[in-house]
């Protein structure tokens, strides 16, 4: 079987497969068949042209023999006046030179000269689908400022219903004469009861995502859950309303004379706040405000021109912020001062965070499980927690007038 017969047999096989399978063929199979049919037809056309050329040549030779003459077939040398090359932008396979070389290849097996072949190079733009782009095993996310408050409060881990005895009355010593006694005094006590509130965070992904995602995806999920729990707990410590969550520091009513109002942050406000802080709570009390509010104090100076705010670097190299010698804790759980801040909004406060107790009934833990109904992979964290101010004597607030 020659090549033409092989081509015809293959075309008939393709046609039969299309008629038999019909709609079962996929788009990719149909595209492949189209490409193969076009290639086979082009090859068939070239072979038929070569056969016609060969037949014409044999016919000419036969006519010359019958007439008793010698037939000389003139093949002009490439580059001479008898041969005209095509322009550079023309298809080289359409030139007479290529057609003759192809005839020699079909009849005698002579290779086609290199300069007549179509040279192509596969470039990276042609194989973009099989050259995967590298993926860095890291997920860049929006940063959150968390972890500044939780480390300062008092932590306990008792069962629900914890009672903490408190007393606002202290015994008084009296001077007495020789042989005399003093009145007996009682010590009344009350208590603060801790319940429990459920804090929960769960993130679910499908089985396909969990199986195909990078290891960084799994680690990021866990970090997100932990960060969300910490942020929710710290926010409740500062500004929680006590309904379904711990009661925050700012939800407490300061003692008489310790709730200050001001139209704008000033040196006078700081002096008044320090004056309102009882001396017995002097040690341990710190300022708490946002970074934006603190920066308003940076440019303030006292009467002698000395700046009232300090930003020094401690031994660890981290900045340590102070107002009139008192440390400043920055957080985003209290409102930042601005001209548009609503009247009565607290934007800074003095407090000893050790006087706030966070009682955890069930410590936060990470649990991963599979939902049997949907095959989703769930990452979940749950904790039972309550928190209250046990002594508000160190609480001094600044609010917009």
C-alpha positions as CSV (number, residue, x, y, z in Angstrom):
1,X,0.0,0.0,0.0
2,X,1.5,3.4,-1.1
3,X,1.1,6.6,0.7
4,X,-1.9,7.8,-1.2
5,X,-3.8,4.6,-0.3
6,X,-2.9,5.1,3.3
7,X,-4.2,8.6,3.3
8,X,-7.5,7.6,1.6
9,X,-7.9,4.7,4.1
10,X,-7.3,7.1,7.1
11,X,-9.8,9.7,5.7
12,X,-12.4,6.9,5.3
13,X,-11.7,5.7,8.9
14,X,-12.2,9.2,10.3
15,X,-15.5,9.7,8.4
16,X,-16.8,6.3,9.6
17,X,-15.9,7.2,13.2
18,X,-17.7,10.5,13.0
19,X,-20.8,8.9,11.5
20,X,-20.9,6.1,14.0
21,X,-20.2,8.0,17.2
22,X,-21.9,11.3,16.3
23,X,-22.7,13.4,19.4
24,X,-20.5,11.3,21.6
25,X,-17.4,13.0,20.2
26,X,-16.1,15.8,22.4
27,X,-15.0,19.2,21.2
28,X,-11.3,18.3,21.7
29,X,-11.8,15.1,19.5
30,X,-13.5,17.0,16.8
31,X,-10.8,19.7,16.8
32,X,-8.1,16.9,16.5
33,X,-9.9,15.3,13.6
34,X,-10.2,18.6,11.8
35,X,-6.5,19.2,12.1
36,X,-5.6,15.7,11.0
37,X,-7.9,15.8,8.0
38,X,-6.4,19.2,6.8
39,X,-2.9,17.7,7.1
40,X,-3.9,14.6,5.1
41,X,-5.6,16.6,2.4
42,X,-2.6,18.8,2.0
43,X,-0.3,15.8,1.7
44,X,-2.6,14.2,-0.8
45,X,-2.6,17.3,-3.0
46,X,1.2,17.4,-3.0
47,X,1.4,13.7,-3.9
48,X,-1.1,14.0,-6.7
49,X,0.8,17.0,-8.1
50,X,4.0,15.1,-8.0
51,X,2.4,12.2,-9.8
52,X,1.1,14.5,-12.5
53,X,4.6,16.0,-12.9
54,X,6.1,12.5,-13.2
55,X,3.5,11.4,-15.7
56,X,4.1,14.4,-17.8
57,X,7.8,13.8,-17.8
58,X,7.4,10.1,-18.8
59,X,5.0,11.1,-21.5
60,X,7.5,13.6,-22.9
61,X,10.2,11.0,-22.9
62,X,8.0,8.5,-24.6
63,X,7.1,11.0,-27.4
64,X,10.8,11.7,-28.0
65,X,11.6,8.0,-28.3
66,X,8.8,7.5,-30.8
67,X,10.0,10.4,-32.9
68,X,13.6,9.2,-32.9
69,X,14.9,12.3,-31.3
70,X,16.6,13.0,-28.0
71,X,14.6,15.0,-25.5
72,X,16.7,17.1,-23.1
73,X,14.8,18.4,-20.1
74,X,16.3,21.7,-19.0
75,X,16.3,22.3,-15.3
76,X,17.7,25.8,-14.8
77,X,20.2,26.3,-12.0
78,X,18.9,28.2,-9.1
79,X,20.0,31.8,-9.2
80,X,20.4,31.9,-13.0
81,X,18.3,33.9,-15.4
82,X,16.2,30.8,-16.1
83,X,14.9,30.7,-12.5
84,X,13.2,33.4,-10.5
85,X,13.0,33.1,-6.8
86,X,10.0,34.2,-4.9
87,X,10.0,37.3,-2.7
88,X,11.1,36.9,0.9
89,X,7.7,37.4,2.2
90,X,6.2,34.7,-0.1
91,X,5.5,31.1,0.9
92,X,8.7,29.2,0.0
93,X,6.7,26.0,-0.5
94,X,5.0,27.6,-3.5
95,X,8.2,28.3,-5.4
96,X,9.2,26.2,-8.4
97,X,12.5,25.4,-6.7
98,X,10.7,23.8,-3.8
99,X,8.3,21.9,-6.0
100,X,11.1,20.4,-7.9
101,X,13.0,19.5,-4.8
102,X,9.8,17.9,-3.4
103,X,9.5,15.9,-6.6
104,X,13.0,14.6,-6.2
105,X,12.2,13.7,-2.7
106,X,9.1,11.7,-3.7
107,X,10.7,10.0,-6.7
108,X,14.3,9.4,-5.5
109,X,14.2,10.0,-1.8
110,X,16.6,13.1,-2.1
111,X,16.3,15.2,1.1
112,X,14.9,18.7,0.6
113,X,17.7,21.3,1.0
114,X,17.8,23.0,4.4
115,X,17.3,26.5,3.0
116,X,13.9,25.5,1.6
117,X,12.5,24.1,4.8
118,X,10.3,26.1,7.0
119,X,12.1,26.6,10.3
120,X,10.1,27.4,13.4
121,X,11.0,27.8,17.0
122,X,8.8,27.0,20.0
123,X,8.8,30.0,22.3
124,X,7.7,30.4,26.0
125,X,4.6,32.3,24.9
126,X,3.5,29.2,22.9
127,X,3.7,26.8,25.9
128,X,2.3,29.0,28.7
129,X,-0.3,26.4,29.6
130,X,2.4,23.8,30.5
131,X,4.9,26.0,32.2
132,X,3.4,26.6,35.7
133,X,4.1,29.9,37.4
134,X,5.8,29.5,40.7
135,X,3.6,30.3,43.8
136,X,5.2,31.6,47.0
137,X,4.0,29.5,49.9
138,X,2.7,32.5,51.8
139,X,-0.5,34.4,51.9
140,X,-0.3,38.2,52.4
141,X,-3.2,39.5,54.4
142,X,-4.3,42.8,56.0
143,X,-2.5,43.3,59.3
144,X,-4.5,43.5,62.5
145,X,-3.3,45.1,65.7
146,X,-4.1,42.6,68.4
147,X,-2.5,41.2,71.6
148,X,-1.7,44.4,73.4
149,X,-4.5,44.2,76.1
150,X,-4.9,40.5,76.8
151,X,-1.4,40.2,78.2
152,X,-2.1,42.9,80.8
153,X,-5.3,41.7,82.5
154,X,-5.5,39.2,85.3
155,X,-6.3,35.7,84.0
156,X,-8.2,33.0,86.0
157,X,-9.7,29.7,85.0
158,X,-12.5,28.7,87.4
159,X,-15.8,27.1,86.8
160,X,-18.9,29.3,86.1
161,X,-20.4,31.1,89.0
162,X,-17.1,32.3,90.4
163,X,-17.6,34.8,93.3
164,X,-14.9,37.3,94.2
165,X,-15.3,39.0,97.6
166,X,-15.1,42.8,97.6
167,X,-15.2,45.4,100.2
168,X,-15.3,49.2,100.1
169,X,-15.1,49.7,103.8
170,X,-11.9,49.5,105.8
171,X,-11.5,49.6,109.6
172,X,-10.5,52.8,111.2
173,X,-8.0,53.0,114.0
174,X,-8.7,55.5,116.8
175,X,-6.5,57.1,119.5
176,X,-7.7,56.2,123.0
177,X,-6.8,57.1,126.6
178,X,-5.0,54.8,129.0
179,X,-7.1,51.9,130.0
180,X,-9.8,52.7,127.5
181,X,-11.0,50.7,124.5
182,X,-12.4,51.4,121.1
183,X,-15.6,50.5,119.3
184,X,-15.7,47.2,117.6
185,X,-16.1,47.5,113.8
186,X,-17.5,45.0,111.3
187,X,-16.1,44.3,107.9
188,X,-18.9,44.2,105.4
189,X,-18.1,42.4,102.1
190,X,-19.9,41.9,98.8
191,X,-18.9,39.9,95.8
192,X,-18.7,40.0,92.0
193,X,-20.0,36.9,90.2
194,X,-18.5,35.6,87.0
195,X,-20.7,33.7,84.6
196,X,-19.7,32.5,81.2
197,X,-20.2,33.7,77.6
198,X,-19.5,31.5,74.6
199,X,-17.1,32.9,72.0
200,X,-16.9,30.9,68.8
201,X,-15.2,31.2,65.4
202,X,-15.5,28.6,62.6
203,X,-14.2,28.7,59.1
204,X,-15.2,26.0,56.5
205,X,-13.6,25.1,53.2
206,X,-14.7,22.5,50.7
207,X,-12.9,19.2,50.5
208,X,-11.5,20.2,47.1
209,X,-10.0,23.3,48.4
210,X,-8.5,21.6,51.5
211,X,-7.0,18.9,49.3
212,X,-5.6,21.1,46.6
213,X,-4.5,24.2,48.5
214,X,-1.0,25.0,49.7
215,X,0.2,24.3,53.2
216,X,0.2,28.1,53.7
217,X,-3.6,28.2,53.3
218,X,-4.1,25.7,56.1
219,X,-1.8,27.6,58.5
220,X,-3.4,30.9,57.6
221,X,-6.8,29.6,58.4
222,X,-5.7,28.6,61.9
223,X,-3.9,31.9,62.5
224,X,-7.0,33.8,61.3
225,X,-9.2,31.9,63.8
226,X,-6.9,32.6,66.7
227,X,-6.5,36.2,65.7
228,X,-10.3,36.7,65.5
229,X,-10.8,35.2,68.9
230,X,-8.1,37.3,70.5
231,X,-9.5,40.5,68.8
232,X,-13.1,39.8,70.0
233,X,-11.9,39.2,73.5
234,X,-9.8,42.3,73.7
235,X,-12.5,44.4,72.3
236,X,-14.9,43.1,74.9
237,X,-12.4,43.9,77.7
238,X,-12.2,47.5,76.6
239,X,-15.7,48.3,75.4
240,X,-17.9,45.3,75.9
241,X,-21.5,46.1,77.0
242,X,-21.9,43.0,79.1
243,X,-24.8,41.6,77.1
244,X,-23.8,38.2,75.8
245,X,-20.1,39.2,76.3
246,X,-17.8,40.4,79.1
247,X,-18.5,43.8,80.5
248,X,-15.7,46.2,79.3
249,X,-13.8,48.8,81.2
250,X,-15.5,51.8,79.4
251,X,-18.9,50.4,80.4
252,X,-18.1,51.0,84.0
253,X,-19.1,54.3,85.6
254,X,-16.0,56.0,87.0
255,X,-16.0,57.2,90.6
256,X,-17.0,60.7,91.4
257,X,-14.6,63.3,89.9
258,X,-12.8,60.7,87.7
259,X,-14.9,61.3,84.5
260,X,-13.4,64.3,82.7
261,X,-14.7,66.1,79.6
262,X,-12.7,68.2,77.2
263,X,-13.2,69.8,73.8
264,X,-9.8,68.7,72.6
265,X,-6.7,66.9,74.0
266,X,-4.5,69.3,75.8
267,X,-1.7,69.4,78.5
268,X,-4.3,70.7,80.9
269,X,-6.4,67.5,80.4
270,X,-3.4,65.3,81.3
271,X,-2.7,67.3,84.4
272,X,-6.4,67.1,85.5
273,X,-6.5,63.3,84.8
274,X,-3.4,62.8,86.9
275,X,-4.9,64.8,89.6
276,X,-8.1,62.8,89.5
277,X,-6.2,59.5,89.9
278,X,-6.2,58.6,93.6
279,X,-2.6,58.3,94.9
280,X,-3.3,54.7,96.2
281,X,-3.8,53.7,92.5
282,X,-0.7,55.6,91.3
283,X,1.3,52.4,90.7
284,X,0.3,50.3,87.7
285,X,-2.2,52.7,86.1
286,X,-1.5,53.3,82.4
287,X,-3.0,55.4,79.6
288,X,-5.0,53.6,76.9
289,X,-5.8,55.3,73.6
290,X,-5.4,54.9,69.9
291,X,-2.2,55.8,68.1
292,X,-3.9,58.6,66.3
293,X,-5.0,60.2,69.6
294,X,-1.5,59.8,71.1
295,X,0.1,61.6,68.2
296,X,-2.0,64.6,69.0
297,X,-0.1,64.9,72.3
298,X,3.4,64.6,70.7
299,X,3.5,68.2,69.5
300,X,2.2,69.6,72.8
301,X,4.6,71.4,75.2
302,X,4.3,72.7,78.7
303,X,4.7,76.3,79.8
304,X,8.5,76.0,79.6
305,X,8.4,74.5,76.0
306,X,9.2,71.0,77.1
307,X,7.3,68.2,75.1
308,X,4.8,66.5,77.3
309,X,5.0,63.2,75.4
310,X,8.0,60.9,75.1
311,X,8.8,58.1,72.7
312,X,11.9,56.3,73.9
313,X,13.4,53.0,73.0
314,X,13.8,50.4,75.7
315,X,16.4,47.8,76.1
316,X,14.6,45.5,73.6
317,X,14.7,48.2,71.0
318,X,10.9,48.6,70.9
319,X,9.4,52.1,71.3
320,X,8.1,52.9,74.8
321,X,5.5,55.7,74.8
322,X,4.9,57.9,77.8
323,X,2.7,60.9,78.8
324,X,4.0,62.8,81.8
325,X,6.0,59.7,82.8
326,X,3.1,57.3,82.5
327,X,3.2,54.5,80.0
328,X,0.7,54.6,77.1
329,X,-0.9,51.4,75.7
330,X,-2.1,51.8,72.1
331,X,-5.1,49.9,70.8
332,X,-7.9,50.2,68.3
333,X,-10.8,49.3,70.7
334,X,-11.4,52.9,71.8
335,X,-12.5,55.8,69.6
336,X,-9.9,58.1,68.1
337,X,-10.3,61.8,68.9
338,X,-11.4,64.1,66.0
339,X,-13.4,67.2,65.5
340,X,-16.3,65.2,64.3
341,X,-16.3,62.8,67.3
342,X,-19.7,62.7,69.0
343,X,-20.1,64.4,72.3
344,X,-19.9,62.1,75.3
345,X,-17.6,59.6,73.5
346,X,-14.7,58.4,75.5
347,X,-11.4,58.6,73.6
348,X,-8.8,57.9,76.3
349,X,-8.6,56.5,79.8
350,X,-6.4,55.7,82.7
351,X,-6.6,52.3,84.3
352,X,-4.7,49.5,86.0
353,X,-5.4,46.5,83.8
354,X,-4.5,44.1,86.6
355,X,-7.9,45.2,88.2
356,X,-9.7,43.5,85.3
357,X,-10.2,39.8,85.6
358,X,-10.8,37.5,82.6
359,X,-12.2,34.1,83.8
360,X,-12.0,31.3,81.2
361,X,-14.2,28.3,81.8
362,X,-13.1,26.5,78.7
363,X,-9.8,27.6,77.2
364,X,-9.7,28.3,73.5
365,X,-8.6,25.4,71.4
366,X,-8.4,24.7,67.7
367,X,-10.4,21.7,66.5
368,X,-10.6,20.5,62.9
369,X,-13.3,18.1,61.7
370,X,-15.2,17.1,58.6
371,X,-18.8,17.7,57.9
372,X,-20.2,14.4,56.9
373,X,-23.1,15.9,55.0
374,X,-21.1,18.2,52.7
375,X,-17.5,16.9,53.1
376,X,-16.5,20.4,54.1
377,X,-13.4,20.7,56.3
378,X,-14.2,23.0,59.3
379,X,-11.6,24.8,61.5
380,X,-13.3,25.8,64.7
381,X,-12.3,27.5,68.0
382,X,-14.6,27.8,71.0
383,X,-14.1,29.3,74.5
384,X,-16.3,30.1,77.5
385,X,-15.2,33.3,79.1
386,X,-16.4,36.2,81.2
387,X,-14.7,39.4,82.3
388,X,-15.3,42.2,84.8
389,X,-13.7,45.2,86.4
390,X,-13.1,44.2,90.1
391,X,-11.8,47.5,91.2
392,X,-12.6,50.7,89.2
393,X,-10.7,53.0,91.6
394,X,-7.9,53.5,88.9
395,X,-10.4,54.3,86.1
396,X,-10.2,57.9,84.9
397,X,-11.8,58.7,81.5
398,X,-11.5,61.5,79.0
399,X,-14.6,62.1,76.8
400,X,-15.5,64.7,74.2
401,X,-17.5,67.5,75.6
